[in-house]
């Protein structure tokens, strides 16, 4: 008996799909048009996420194999003395 009730509930919820376009509640108006817009936005435009919310993904950074250019900041390491200087003198 419990399964039948659950089945009726699931079928009832499945039938609650959108049957007509969205519109504002009685007594309320759509949001006003943006300042420089020529017309007000539609419900589909209001519901669509802006590009900032879903930026495009770039999977492949290199389109082709090519030699890497010289990096002017890739400098050789400085000569570091290997022995510790315990006398306090400056290294030569």
C-alpha positions in Angstrom: 0.0 0.0 0.0 2.9 2.3 0.8 4.5 1.7 -2.6 1.3 2.7 -4.4 1.1 6.0 -2.5 4.7 6.7 -3.3 4.1 5.9 -7.0 1.1 8.2 -7.1 3.2 11.0 -5.5 6.1 10.5 -8.0 3.7 10.5 -11.0 1.9 13.5 -9.6 5.2 15.4 -9.3 6.3 14.4 -12.7 3.1 15.9 -14.2 3.9 19.4 -12.7 6.1 20.4 -15.6 5.9 23.8 -17.2 2.9 24.0 -19.5 3.0 27.7 -20.3 5.6 30.4 -20.5 6.7 32.2 -17.3 5.1 35.5 -16.4 5.1 37.7 -13.4 2.7 37.1 -10.4 -0.6 39.0 -10.5 -0.1 42.6 -9.5 3.7 42.6 -10.2 5.5 43.8 -13.3 8.5 42.5 -15.2 11.8 44.1 -14.2 12.4 47.5 -16.0 14.7 47.6 -19.0 18.3 48.5 -18.4 19.3 52.1 -18.7 20.6 52.1 -22.3 18.6 49.2 -23.7 16.1 49.6 -26.4 13.7 47.1 -25.0 13.0 45.1 -21.8 14.5 41.6 -21.5 12.4 38.5 -22.0 12.0 35.8 -19.4 14.4 33.5 -21.4 17.0 36.3 -21.5 16.6 36.9 -17.7 17.0 33.2 -16.9 20.1 32.6 -19.2 23.4 32.8 -17.2 25.8 35.6 -18.3 29.1 34.6 -19.9 30.9 35.5 -16.6 29.0 32.7 -14.8 30.0 30.1 -17.4 33.2 31.0 -19.2 34.2 29.0 -22.2 36.8 26.4 -21.5 40.0 26.0 -23.5 41.3 22.5 -23.3 44.2 22.8 -25.7 46.6 25.6 -25.0 49.0 24.9 -27.9 47.6 24.4 -31.3 50.8 23.1 -32.7 54.2 22.0 -31.5 56.8 24.8 -31.7 60.1 25.7 -30.3 60.0 27.7 -27.1 61.5 31.2 -27.4 64.4 32.3 -25.2 63.3 33.6 -21.8 65.3 36.7 -21.0 64.5 36.2 -17.3 65.9 32.6 -17.2 69.3 33.5 -15.7 72.0 31.1 -14.6 72.3 30.6 -10.9 74.9 32.7 -9.1 78.1 31.0 -7.9 77.4 29.9 -4.4 80.4 28.8 -2.3 80.1 25.1 -1.4 82.2 25.3 1.8 80.8 27.2 4.8 82.6 30.3 5.8 83.1 30.1 9.5 85.8 32.8 9.9 83.3 35.6 9.2 85.3 36.9 6.2 83.5 37.9 3.0 83.8 35.4 0.2 86.1 36.3 -2.6 
